[in-house]
């Protein structure tokens, strides 16, 4: 599970395309390993020497704030996101 610090960093980065986004994606509860499978595939391709591919993680701002308010109400900085 993503830590408060990593989610805060992700919010500060605009919810996408940063190392915090990558960390949150890797830390996401992924019972079917769908995210992990994609990230493992990218790593395998990049380590093969044949090609380099990348990825970008982007989080839906509204859905993220709503989820955080419901599931992490103790994170007081979330209220500030809606006011921004």
Backbone torsions as a table, in degrees:
resi	resn	phi	psi	omega
1	UNK	NA	141.1	-179.4
2	UNK	-67.5	142.8	178.3
3	UNK	-81.7	163.0	176.8
4	UNK	-59.8	-41.7	-179.5
5	UNK	-61.4	-41.5	-178.6
6	UNK	-71.3	-35.8	177.4
7	UNK	-69.2	-40.5	177.6
8	UNK	-62.1	-43.9	177.9
9	UNK	-61.4	-40.6	177.7
10	UNK	-61.7	-44.2	177.6
11	UNK	-61.9	-43.0	179.7
12	UNK	-63.6	-26.1	-180.0
13	UNK	-88.1	0.9	-179.4
14	UNK	90.3	16.6	174.6
15	UNK	71.0	18.0	178.1
16	UNK	-164.5	162.2	165.4
17	UNK	55.1	44.3	177.6
18	UNK	-145.5	169.6	179.5
19	UNK	-61.0	-34.4	177.6
20	UNK	-61.9	-39.2	177.6
21	UNK	-62.5	-42.0	178.0
22	UNK	-62.2	-44.3	-179.8
23	UNK	-63.7	-43.6	179.8
24	UNK	-63.5	-40.8	177.6
25	UNK	-62.2	-44.3	-179.8
26	UNK	-66.8	-30.5	-178.2
27	UNK	-89.4	-2.3	-178.2
28	UNK	-63.5	136.1	174.0
29	UNK	-61.3	118.2	-169.2
30	UNK	-131.6	69.8	-172.7
31	UNK	-59.3	-29.4	179.1
32	UNK	-95.0	2.5	178.6
33	UNK	60.3	27.2	-179.3
34	UNK	-66.3	-47.3	179.7
35	UNK	-66.8	-46.9	-179.2
36	UNK	-60.0	-38.0	179.9
37	UNK	-62.9	-43.7	179.1
38	UNK	-64.3	-46.8	-179.0
39	UNK	-65.6	-37.6	176.1
40	UNK	-64.7	-40.1	178.1
41	UNK	-61.2	-46.7	178.9
42	UNK	-59.2	-44.6	179.3
43	UNK	-63.2	-41.2	179.0
44	UNK	-61.7	-46.6	179.1
45	UNK	-61.5	-46.0	-177.6
46	UNK	-65.8	-30.8	178.9
47	UNK	-83.2	-10.1	-176.4
48	UNK	-75.1	-22.3	-177.9
49	UNK	85.4	-5.2	-178.7
50	UNK	-86.8	-33.6	-176.0
51	UNK	-158.8	162.7	173.6
52	UNK	-122.9	126.1	175.0
53	UNK	-126.7	158.5	-179.9
54	UNK	-131.7	-175.1	179.0
55	UNK	-155.5	161.2	174.9
56	UNK	-130.8	135.4	175.2
57	UNK	-101.3	128.9	178.7
58	UNK	-131.1	132.8	-177.1
59	UNK	-111.5	134.8	176.0
60	UNK	-68.6	113.3	-174.9
61	UNK	-55.2	-53.2	-176.0
62	UNK	-61.9	-45.9	-179.8
63	UNK	-65.0	-38.5	-179.8
64	UNK	-65.4	-46.2	-179.7
65	UNK	-63.2	-43.6	178.9
66	UNK	-60.1	-46.5	-179.9
67	UNK	-62.9	-44.5	-179.5
68	UNK	-62.7	-41.0	179.1
69	UNK	-62.2	-36.3	-179.5
70	UNK	-79.6	-35.4	-170.9
71	UNK	-108.4	-16.0	178.7
72	UNK	-134.5	54.7	-176.0
73	UNK	-63.2	-19.1	179.4
74	UNK	-75.6	-11.3	177.9
75	UNK	-84.6	90.2	-171.1
76	UNK	-62.8	-26.3	-178.5
77	UNK	-66.9	-15.0	-179.3
78	UNK	-63.4	-38.4	178.7
79	UNK	-59.4	-33.2	178.9
80	UNK	-66.2	-27.9	-179.7
81	UNK	-64.3	-39.1	-179.2
82	UNK	-70.7	-24.5	-178.7
83	UNK	-84.2	-17.4	-177.5
84	UNK	-75.1	NA	NA
